[in-house]
Every structure is written in C-alpha cells, then in structure tokens.
Amino acid sequence: MPRVLVGGFHAYRGMAQYFANQLQYLRPDVSLTDVAGSNFHDIQMVSPKSACLVGNIVRNAGRRS
C-alpha cells in the first residue's frame, strides 16, 4: 500500500493536518509533510512509485470590493 504524504501551505496547514489525522483512521502510513519553509525534502526522499502526495490548496472565493 503506498505511503500518503499530505501538504498544506501557509494558512491552510491546519486543514491539511486535520485531513491527515482523519485519513490515519482509514489507512496506515499517512504523514503530514513540513512545507512551511518551501522545504520539500520529505517528499523528494520517497520513491514516486511507493507514495502519493495530497496538496491542500484552497482559493478564497469571496468578493473584493
């Protein structure tokens, strides 16, 4: 079973952390990656055939005045 890496950028890291914690109930080997300083070392050290990356990217849908 492939490893799942979850990454959330800036203010949405909390949403990524919540998603990773909930996903851990369903499957093993889920981890939250540290992408705060644009350091993708955790992601680059894993073989692409044995892992998948879930990026939590959210866009503000509010109107601007």
C-alpha positions in Angstrom: 0.0 0.0 0.0 1.6 3.4 -1.0 2.5 6.0 1.6 0.4 9.1 1.6 2.0 12.5 2.2 -0.2 15.4 2.9 1.0 19.0 2.5 -0.8 22.3 3.3 0.6 25.7 2.5 0.6 28.7 4.8 -2.8 29.4 6.5 -4.3 26.1 5.2 -1.8 23.9 7.1 -4.5 23.3 9.7 -6.8 21.9 7.1 -4.1 19.6 5.8 -3.3 18.5 9.4 -7.0 17.7 10.0 -7.2 15.8 6.7 -4.1 13.7 7.5 -5.4 12.9 11.0 -8.7 11.7 9.7 -7.1 9.7 7.0 -5.0 7.9 9.5 -8.2 6.2 10.8 -8.7 4.7 7.4 -5.3 3.6 6.3 -1.7 3.2 7.6 1.4 5.2 6.7 -0.1 8.7 6.4 2.1 11.6 7.3 1.9 15.4 7.2 4.9 17.0 5.4 6.5 20.2 6.5 6.3 22.6 3.6 6.3 25.8 5.7 9.8 27.0 4.5 9.4 25.6 1.0 11.4 22.6 2.1 10.3 19.6 0.2 12.9 17.2 1.5 10.4 14.7 2.9 8.7 14.5 -0.5 11.9 14.2 -2.5 13.3 11.3 -0.4 10.4 9.0 -1.1 10.2 6.9 -4.3 7.4 8.1 -6.6 6.2 4.5 -7.1 5.7 4.0 -3.4 3.9 7.2 -2.3 1.3 9.8 -3.3 1.1 13.5 -2.4 -2.1 15.2 -1.5 -1.8 19.0 -1.7 -4.3 21.1 0.1 -4.6 24.3 -2.0 -7.6 26.5 -1.3 -8.7 29.6 -3.1 -10.6 32.4 -1.5 -13.9 32.6 -3.2 -15.1 35.9 -1.6 -15.8 39.0 -3.5 -13.5 42.0 -3.3 -15.0 45.5 -3.0 
